[in-house]
Amino acid sequence: MKKSTKSRIIAFLFILIVGGFLFTLLDRSYTSKIRWNWSINLPIPAKQIYSIDNIADGWFGEGEKYHVLTYHDSNKIIKSLAWKSGRYPLAETEVLKILESLEVPAANLPDFQKTYLYYIKREPSEGSTIYLIYFTDTKTLYVVETIF
């Protein structure tokens, strides 16, 4: 192999490694992880209020995750998905059970007595589910994931 070919290969690999590192470093928004894992495109939130998980130390990140995000503009988040409205007691029970197992403080729990929008996506073959619960009055999104 010629020296110039080796140099090109090394330069290419270097660019890939540095590019991957920079992408990971700069793309830290939790919504990018939702897009990657669930193919759900959400706008970048104004702020992350709370976050907890019990992800195992394995390669695949199995476990449960919980994030509370706030938005400045409800229109963007509402337009991002085909939200459903109205109470959904079964989902409320499932979410509260997960949050109890994560030992989330009461102050960081969603208040299901208020009006909310929801979007649920299940991956039956994997046993994974994401619950997105949005309260328009507070512009707060609650994200609950079970990944298995």
N, C-alpha and C positions, 0 to 999 in steps of 0.2 A: 504494500500500500504506500502510495506516495505521501511525503511529508505534508503537502498542502491538504490532502484528503483527511489525514489524521487531525490536522489543525482545525479543519471545518467541523469535523465530528465532535471534537472536544468543545469548540466554541458553541455548537448547537446544543450539546448537553448542558453546558454551563448556563446558557440562556434559558433552557427549560427549567432547570433547578431554581435559578434566581427568580424567574417569572412565577413559578409555582409558589415560592416563598412570599413574594410580594403580593400575589393574589390573596393568599391566606391571611397575610398581615393586614392588608387594606380592606378586604371584604369581611369585616367582622360583624356586620349587622345580622341579628338573629333571623331576620326575614329572608336573608340569602340562604340560610340553612334550611328554612322551611321550603323555599323554592327548590333547593337541591334534593331534599329528602322526599317531598310530597308533591312536587310540580304545582305548587300553589304560589302565585305571585301576589305578594302583599306590598303595599307602600312601606317605605322605611319609616319607623316610628319616630316621634319626637324624643321619647325617652323610654328606657326600660326601668320600671319601678321595682320589680321583684323577679328573682330567678332562683330556682332550686332544681336539683335532679338527683337521682340515685343510680346514675349510669354506672354499669359494671366496668371493671378495668379491661374488658375485652376489646377486641379490634373493631367490633361492629356497633358499639354504643347502645347495647340493649338496656332497657330500663324505662323509667318514667321521667318526663321533663315538665316543668311548669314555668311559664313566663307571663308577666303582666307588663303590657306596653301601653303607652298613651300616644295619642295623635292630636295634631293641631286641627286637621281638616277631616271631618267625618265623610265628606263626599268621596274622597279618594278611596278610603277603605271600603265604603259601602259599594262602590262601583267595581271593586276588585273581585268580588265573588257573588255567586247566586245565593245570598243569605236567605235563611228561613226565619220567620218571626213566630212569636207565640211561645208559650211554655212547652218544654219538653222534659217532663219529669224523669223519664228513664235516663236521659243524658245527664241531667242534674245529679241524679244518684250516682251514676258511674264516675262523673267528675269529682264529686265530693269524696267518694271512696278512694280515688287516686290521691287526692290532695291530703286526705287523712293519713295515708300511708307515707307521704312525704313529710308529714308533720308541719304543714303550712300553718302559720299563725292565723287566727281568726281575722285579723285586720287585713290580711292579704287574700282572703277568699272572695269569690264572686258573690254578690248579693242577688240570689235568684228570685227575690221578691220584687225586684225592679224589672222593667221591660228590657229585653235584650234580643239581639239577633244571634243566630248560630249557624255554623257550618261544620259538618262532620264528614270526615273521609276515613274509610276503613280499607285496610289491605288484608282481606280475609286469608289469603294464602300465607301471609306472614304473621297474622295475628296482631298487627299494628293498627293504631287508631290515632287520629288527631282531632281534637275538639277546639274549635275557634268560637269564642263567645264574646260578642261585642256589645257594649253598653253605650248607646248614642248620647245619653245625657252627660256622661263623664268622659266620653271619647276614649274609653279604655277597652283594650283587647286582652282577653285571657286566653292563653294558649296552653293546652294540656296534651301531651303526647305520651303514648305508650308504644314502645318500639321493641319488637321481639323477633 
